[in-house]
Amino acid sequence: MDEFQRSWLLAQLGPDTDPADLERRFFRLRSVRAVALEVLGERRAKLLADPLKVTVDGVVTMDLQENLRGIERQIDQVRQFHAPDDPGDEDEAAELLMEVTWLTPARRYR
C-alpha cells in the first residue's frame, strides 16, 4: 500500500485507525475500497450487537441510531466514489480529486 492509498483510507475511516491493521487487511484483500468496506462493516456490526437505545428513567438516555445511520451512509459513499486503486483513466481520477464545492451562508448578516 502506498502513501496515497493510506491517506485515502485514513480520510475515510478516521485518523485514529491503526495503520498496521490497514496494511494487514490490504495485504489480504488487495483493494483499499475492500479494506474500507470491511472496517466500516465491522463498526456497523459492533453497533448492531449492542442495544441501539438505552434509557434509565430520569437519569440518562443513550441513543446510537444516528451513529448507525452515519456508518451506513459512509458505506454507501465508499461504494459510490472513486478509490485510489480503482482501474480506469488516471486523468478522470485526478478530476474527481480536484472537485471543489463553494459554501455560501444560508442567511446574510446585516
C-alpha positions as CSV (number, residue, x, y, z in Angstrom):
1,M,0.0,0.0,0.0
2,D,1.4,3.4,-1.0
3,E,1.1,6.7,0.9
4,F,-1.7,8.0,-1.2
5,Q,-3.8,4.8,-0.6
6,R,-3.0,5.0,3.2
7,S,-4.1,8.7,3.2
8,W,-7.3,7.9,1.4
9,L,-8.1,5.1,3.9
10,L,-7.4,7.3,6.9
11,A,-9.6,10.0,5.4
12,Q,-12.5,7.5,5.0
13,L,-12.0,5.8,8.4
14,G,-10.6,8.5,10.6
15,P,-7.1,9.3,11.8
16,D,-7.3,7.0,14.9
17,T,-7.5,3.9,12.7
18,D,-4.4,1.6,13.2
19,P,-2.2,1.9,10.0
20,A,-0.7,-1.6,10.7
21,D,-4.2,-3.1,10.8
22,L,-4.9,-1.4,7.5
23,E,-1.7,-2.8,6.0
24,R,-2.6,-6.4,7.0
25,R,-6.1,-6.0,5.6
26,F,-4.7,-4.6,2.3
27,F,-2.2,-7.5,2.0
28,R,-5.1,-9.9,2.3
29,L,-7.8,-8.1,0.3
30,R,-5.7,-6.2,-2.3
31,S,-8.0,-3.3,-2.6
32,V,-8.3,-0.1,-0.5
33,R,-12.1,0.0,-1.2
34,A,-12.4,-3.5,0.2
35,V,-10.4,-2.6,3.3
36,A,-12.6,0.5,3.9
37,L,-15.8,-1.5,3.5
38,E,-14.5,-4.3,5.8
39,V,-13.6,-1.9,8.6
40,L,-16.9,0.0,8.2
41,G,-18.8,-3.3,8.2
42,E,-17.2,-4.3,11.4
43,R,-18.1,-1.0,13.0
44,R,-21.7,-1.4,11.9
45,A,-21.8,-5.0,13.2
46,K,-20.4,-3.8,16.6
47,L,-23.1,-1.2,16.9
48,L,-25.8,-3.8,16.0
49,A,-24.5,-6.2,18.5
50,D,-25.5,-3.9,21.4
51,P,-28.8,-2.2,22.0
52,L,-29.1,1.0,20.0
53,K,-31.1,2.8,22.6
54,V,-30.8,2.6,26.4
55,T,-32.9,4.6,28.9
56,V,-32.6,4.9,32.6
57,D,-35.7,6.7,33.7
58,G,-35.0,10.2,35.0
59,V,-31.2,9.7,34.7
60,V,-29.9,9.2,31.2
61,T,-30.9,8.2,27.6
62,M,-28.3,6.9,25.2
63,D,-29.4,6.6,21.5
64,L,-26.9,5.3,18.9
65,Q,-29.3,5.1,16.0
66,E,-27.9,8.1,14.3
67,N,-24.4,6.6,14.6
68,L,-25.6,3.5,12.8
69,R,-27.2,5.7,10.0
70,G,-24.0,7.6,9.7
71,I,-21.9,4.5,9.2
72,E,-24.5,3.2,6.6
73,R,-24.2,6.5,4.7
74,Q,-20.4,6.2,4.8
75,I,-20.5,2.7,3.5
76,D,-22.7,3.9,0.6
77,Q,-20.2,6.7,-0.1
78,V,-17.2,4.4,-0.2
79,R,-19.1,2.1,-2.6
80,Q,-20.0,5.0,-5.0
81,F,-16.9,7.2,-5.1
82,H,-13.6,6.6,-6.8
83,A,-10.9,4.9,-4.7
84,P,-7.2,5.4,-5.4
85,D,-6.6,1.9,-6.7
86,D,-9.7,1.7,-8.9
87,P,-8.9,0.7,-12.5
88,G,-9.6,3.5,-15.0
89,D,-8.3,6.6,-16.6
90,E,-5.8,8.5,-14.4
91,D,-7.0,11.9,-15.7
92,E,-10.5,11.0,-14.6
93,A,-9.2,10.2,-11.1
94,A,-7.4,13.5,-11.0
95,E,-10.5,15.3,-12.0
96,L,-12.5,13.6,-9.2
97,L,-10.0,14.6,-6.6
98,M,-9.9,18.2,-7.8
99,E,-13.6,19.0,-7.4
100,V,-14.4,22.0,-5.3
101,T,-17.6,22.9,-3.6
102,W,-18.3,26.5,-2.7
103,L,-20.1,27.1,0.6
104,T,-22.4,30.1,0.9
105,P,-24.1,31.3,4.1
106,A,-27.7,30.3,4.5
107,R,-28.5,33.7,5.9
108,R,-26.9,37.0,5.1
109,Y,-26.0,39.2,8.1
110,R,-26.6,42.9,8.2
